[in-house]
Amino acid sequence: MKFRILTLLIITSSCTDQSNLLDTNDLIGQWQLSEVLADPGDGSGTFQPVDSDKTIAFRLDNTYESNGAICKTDAMTGKNIGTYDPEKQIINSPGCSPDAFRDIGYDLKDGHLFIYYPCIEPCAQKFVKISDSSIDLKD
């Protein structure tokens, strides 16, 4: 009986580790901004499509490069380099001020990348994956 429980625990924990690895691998590649969420303060905000060339490329070495400022909620472009922590699901953008915008949360859902900002009202950006390669960044 003890052997069965121990075996079950080992299998369960190895499955958990595998799923975290899969999520990290899903993040690797190049993503393009497709929608922006900005709430007017009454909870009625929804994601709205944007026409933007803003992209972010995640690499296996836990670094990213973006042609747009990650710490800003706009769709403007401008080079940005930093790191990310796949366990905490945080993007660190060292050039951002105030400090609250240096560690920004992200999530992968339904094949999309969501980046969440520390706004008073809900605000986020939604990205679509355009390449599994993180080498060629769109300028």
N, C-alpha and C positions, 0 to 999 in steps of 0.2 A: 504494500500500500504506500509506504513512504517513497519507494522508488518511483511509483507512478506519479505521485505529486511532484517530486523533484523533476522528473522528465517533463511534465506539463509546464512547470515554471520555466525551465530552460527553453522549451519550444516557444512559449509565450514571449519571453524577453527577447529572444532572437528575432521573432517576427516584428516586434516593436522597433528594434534597431534597424531592420531591413526597411521598414516603412519610412523612418526618418531619413535614411540614405536615399530612398527613392524620391522623397520630396526635395531634398537638396539637389539631386541630379536633375529634377524637373525645372529647377530654378536656373541652372546653368544655360547660358545662351543670351540672345539679344531680344529685348522687349521694346515695343513702341507704344507710346501713350495713345490711348484711344478715347477715354472718357474722363471727365472730371466731376467730382461731387462737391458742390458748394451749397450749404444750407443757409437760407436767408434768416434763420433764427427761430423759425416756427415749426421745425421738424418736417417741412414739406419738400426738402431738397431731394433730388434724384440725380443719378449719373446722367450727364449730358455729353453727347459726342463732341469731340474737338478735332480740328484739322491741325496736326502738329507733327513736326519731325523729331520731337524729343524721344530719345532712346536711352536705354540702360542695358549694359552688358555685364552679366555676372560670370565670374571665372571660378574654376575649381579651387584656386588658392585663397578663396574668401575675400577677393578684391572685386571691385566693380569700377566701371568707367561709364560715365554718362555724358551726352552732349547737351545736357540741361541741368540746371541746379536742382539737386535732389531735395534740398531743404526748403524749396519754394513750391507753392501749390500752383504756380502758373505753368503755361505750356511753352514758355520761352526756352531757347537753347543757349548753351554756354558750357564749356568743359568742366566736369566735376569728377574727381577720383576719390575713392575711399575704400572702406572695408565693410563686410557684413558678417553677422553671426547667425548661422543657420539654426542653432539650438534655441536662441532667444528670439529669432526672427526680427532682428534689428539691423538696420542700415546705419552705419556711422559715417557722417559727412563732416570731416574736420573743419572745413571752411565756413560752416554755418554759424550764424549768430541770430538770436540769442541761443544759449546753451540748450534750451528745450528742443531746438530743431536739429541738434547734432545726432541724436539717436532716434531714428524714425522706424516705427513698426511696419512690417509687411506681412502679407499672407498670400498663399496660393489657393485659389478656389475655382473650380470648374474650368481649369485651363487658363485662368487669368491671374495676373499679378496685381495685387492691391497694395498701395502704399498709403499709410494713414498718418496724418499730421496732427500735432497737438493744438488744435483749434478750439475755440469756445463752442462753436457749432460744428456739427460733423463736416469734415472735409477730407477728401481722399482723391487719389488718382488710380485709374484702372489701365493696365497695360495688356497688350496681346503679344504673344511670342511670335517673332518673325524669323528667328533662326536658332538652331541648336548650337551654333558656333558663337563664341564670345569674342572672336578676333576682329572681325570687320565691323567697326562702328560707323553708323551713318553720320556724316558731317552736317 
